[in-house]
Amino acid sequence: MSLKGIMRELKELKDGIGNMSKRGDQSKLWRSRTRSHVAPDEAPLESQLSEQSPWANLPPELLLDIIQRVEESETAWPARAVVVFCAAVCRSWREITKEIVKTPEQCGRLTFPISLKQPGPRESPIQCYIRRDRTSSTYLLFYGLVPSEGESDKLLLAARKVRRATCTDFVISLVADDFSRASNTYVGKLRSNFLGTKFTVCDSQPPCGSMIQSAARLSRRFHSKQVSPRLPACNYSIGTVTYELNLLRTRGPRRMHCILHSIPVSAIQEGGTAPTPSALPQSLDEQLSPLHSSKGKEPIVDTISPSILATPVFSPGSREPLALKNKAPRWHEQLQCWCLNFKGRVTVASVKNFQLVAAVEPSHNVSPEEQEKVILQFGKIGKDIFTMDYRYPLSAFQAFAISLSCFDTKPACE
């Protein structure tokens, strides 16, 4: 036998002995585990493994410079999704991105899901549009001026209309294919009374810096069979929208009145600030990818019976909430209709069109310019297409909920 053949046989024999000893060690370890139920040493956490990646070990100065340049260059969607992708690389990238990206009040842009519950800019409003789908009773809020051909606009929020025996619910979600209140995409809801003249805006999370009054009266958001749900099981009432009755059928647009319990009236005074949440719950804040609707899936709505809503939540330091009223239109003699100046954002006459301004008293010391400033405007521009522009101190969620109240039938108000 040649030398090469001998070496080959020795190598095969060595490998065979090694495999047998390895299997023997594994079988002994398995038998010892089954007999004594002794757990092995602690394995490295997944977060520790991710932190050891080369992306996480980049110098912080270099990361800061890169993300700052991305933030300054990508200002509009869908290109702005690059900022979100940077935050999804690893934990260190995410922390730096959250420090660089400013609130909508400061920069006038929407980036992460928390932006939807932060007040809008003070000067120029954030312009959005709503697309209504009559077949599925869904309403989609997009970030942009008008619908684009490429469908590349950013989906901000979605709502589905659910008719019940004594009321109507608009369940609001971050996505367009999951409206379950037990989902981590659940944002809040809008509920009407039997006549459709009063609506209650409910948030899935307590307002920033609020004082919870009674936990026993909060409504449940999950089935009793769920164990240790990651989401809060409450709906917090943060505002109401009321439409005046029009039993005499007098001519004129709808007259509405809004009270926002989560925003103090001092927010629109000189030097005042509105509550600004800095982070959503972990299960919701971790969804950093752009919010697009998933097609081909049936919407899911949980079948929990309607429950009693929570009592209003007030911000500490100011017990008087902010009130909004619709701006009075003027009668156009030539057109024979009521008119409002929407500055080109509304092109179709509709009873749903409205503009909301602050309803204040002289004792509130609010300047005349601030009283005339339109905080939220909503109007029709095409079949099932509506524009929605909002500004400080409203958030996108609050503005969307108020706008949804127009889509419910109101036979006693028209």
Secondary structure as GFF3:
##gff-version 3
##sequence-region A 1 414
A	DSSP	alpha_helix	3	36	.	.	.	ID=ss1
A	DSSP	alpha_helix	46	51	.	.	.	ID=ss2
A	DSSP	alpha_helix	60	73	.	.	.	ID=ss3
A	DSSP	alpha_helix	81	87	.	.	.	ID=ss4
A	DSSP	alpha_helix	91	100	.	.	.	ID=ss5
A	DSSP	alpha_helix	104	107	.	.	.	ID=ss6
A	DSSP	three_ten_helix	113	117	.	.	.	ID=ss7
A	DSSP	beta_strand	126	133	.	.	.	ID=ss8
A	DSSP	beta_strand	138	143	.	.	.	ID=ss9
A	DSSP	beta_strand	154	163	.	.	.	ID=ss10
A	DSSP	beta_strand	168	173	.	.	.	ID=ss11
A	DSSP	beta_strand	186	192	.	.	.	ID=ss12
A	DSSP	beta_strand	198	203	.	.	.	ID=ss13
A	DSSP	three_ten_helix	215	217	.	.	.	ID=ss14
A	DSSP	beta_strand	236	243	.	.	.	ID=ss15
A	DSSP	beta_strand	256	264	.	.	.	ID=ss16
A	DSSP	three_ten_helix	265	268	.	.	.	ID=ss17
A	DSSP	alpha_helix	282	285	.	.	.	ID=ss18
A	DSSP	beta_strand	321	326	.	.	.	ID=ss19
A	DSSP	beta_strand	330	332	.	.	.	ID=ss20
A	DSSP	beta_strand	337	339	.	.	.	ID=ss21
A	DSSP	beta_strand	354	358	.	.	.	ID=ss22
A	DSSP	three_ten_helix	362	364	.	.	.	ID=ss23
A	DSSP	alpha_helix	368	372	.	.	.	ID=ss24
A	DSSP	beta_strand	376	382	.	.	.	ID=ss25
A	DSSP	beta_strand	385	390	.	.	.	ID=ss26
A	DSSP	alpha_helix	396	404	.	.	.	ID=ss27
A	DSSP	three_ten_helix	405	407	.	.	.	ID=ss28
###
